[in-house]
């Protein structure tokens, strides 16, 4: 149950990161799940100076959470429920990332995500 919540948190948090990035494709095409996950990994790599080992782990986490996010958003119409779940998932994602990132990287990540959320 905790793993599922952690994955959902990461996926929901990824939405904020993705919306803060410029569009990667022209026109109205939407990014695939894989493209969205890759975009988040690229952002994290650049912003947090991830090592090669961290990139592999973070990329796997991003892909899994993006898949969960996609599924979750297609199945839940209640905006309040989405928001409530996003908050819970963000905390669980931070817990999952704490196993991959250094304390400094995790703090930077949390700060940058919060700044993006405040600006949206």
C-alpha positions in Angstrom: 0.0 0.0 0.0 2.8 2.4 0.8 4.6 1.7 -2.4 1.4 2.4 -4.4 0.9 5.7 -2.6 4.5 6.6 -3.1 4.2 6.0 -6.8 1.0 8.0 -7.1 2.6 10.9 -5.2 5.6 10.9 -7.6 3.3 10.8 -10.6 1.2 13.7 -9.4 4.2 15.7 -8.5 5.5 15.0 -12.0 2.6 16.9 -13.4 3.8 20.1 -11.8 7.3 19.6 -13.1 6.1 18.9 -16.6 3.8 22.0 -16.7 6.7 24.1 -15.7 8.7 22.9 -18.7 8.3 24.3 -22.2 6.4 22.1 -24.6 8.6 19.5 -26.2 6.4 18.9 -29.3 4.8 21.4 -31.6 1.1 21.4 -32.1 -1.4 19.8 -29.9 0.3 16.4 -29.6 0.6 15.2 -26.0 3.7 13.6 -24.7 3.6 9.9 -24.1 4.1 8.5 -20.6 7.7 7.6 -21.5 8.4 11.1 -22.8 6.9 12.7 -19.7 8.9 10.5 -17.4 12.1 11.2 -19.4 11.4 15.0 -19.2 11.1 14.8 -15.4 14.3 12.8 -15.2 16.1 15.3 -17.4 14.9 18.2 -15.2 16.0 16.4 -12.1 19.4 15.5 -13.6 20.0 19.1 -14.5 18.6 20.7 -11.4 20.0 18.3 -8.8 23.3 17.2 -10.6 22.4 13.5 -10.4 25.1 10.9 -10.8 24.8 8.2 -13.5 23.6 5.7 -10.9 21.0 8.1 -9.6 19.8 8.9 -13.1 19.0 5.2 -13.7 17.1 4.8 -10.4 15.3 8.2 -10.8 14.3 7.4 -14.4 12.7 4.1 -13.3 10.9 5.8 -10.5 9.7 8.6 -12.8 8.4 6.1 -15.4 6.5 4.1 -12.8 5.0 7.1 -11.2 4.0 8.6 -14.5 2.2 5.4 -15.4 0.3 5.5 -12.0 -0.5 9.2 -12.4 -1.9 8.6 -15.8 -4.1 5.8 -14.6 -5.2 7.8 -11.5 -6.1 10.9 -13.4 -8.2 9.0 -15.9 -10.2 7.3 -13.1 -10.8 10.1 -10.6 -13.0 13.1 -11.4 -13.1 14.7 -8.0 -10.7 17.7 -7.9 -10.6 17.7 -4.1 -9.7 14.1 -4.0 -7.0 14.6 -6.5 -5.5 17.5 -4.5 -5.7 15.5 -1.3 -4.0 12.5 -2.9 -1.3 14.8 -4.5 -0.3 16.1 -1.1 -0.1 12.5 0.3 1.8 11.3 -2.7 4.3 14.2 -2.7 5.3 13.2 0.8 5.6 9.5 -0.2 7.6 10.4 -3.2 10.0 12.4 -1.1 10.4 9.4 1.1 11.2 7.2 -2.0 13.6 9.8 -3.3 15.4 10.0 0.1 16.7 6.5 -0.6 18.2 7.6 -3.9 19.2 11.3 -3.4 21.6 12.8 -1.0 20.1 15.0 1.8 21.2 18.1 0.0 19.7 17.0 -3.3 16.5 16.0 -1.6 16.2 19.4 0.1 16.9 21.1 -3.2 14.3 19.0 -4.9 11.7 19.8 -2.3 12.5 23.5 -2.5 12.3 23.6 -6.3 9.1 21.7 -6.5 7.5 24.0 -3.9 8.6 27.0 -5.9 7.0 25.6 -9.0 3.8 24.9 -7.2 3.8 28.4 -5.8 4.3 29.9 -9.2 1.4 27.8 -10.8 
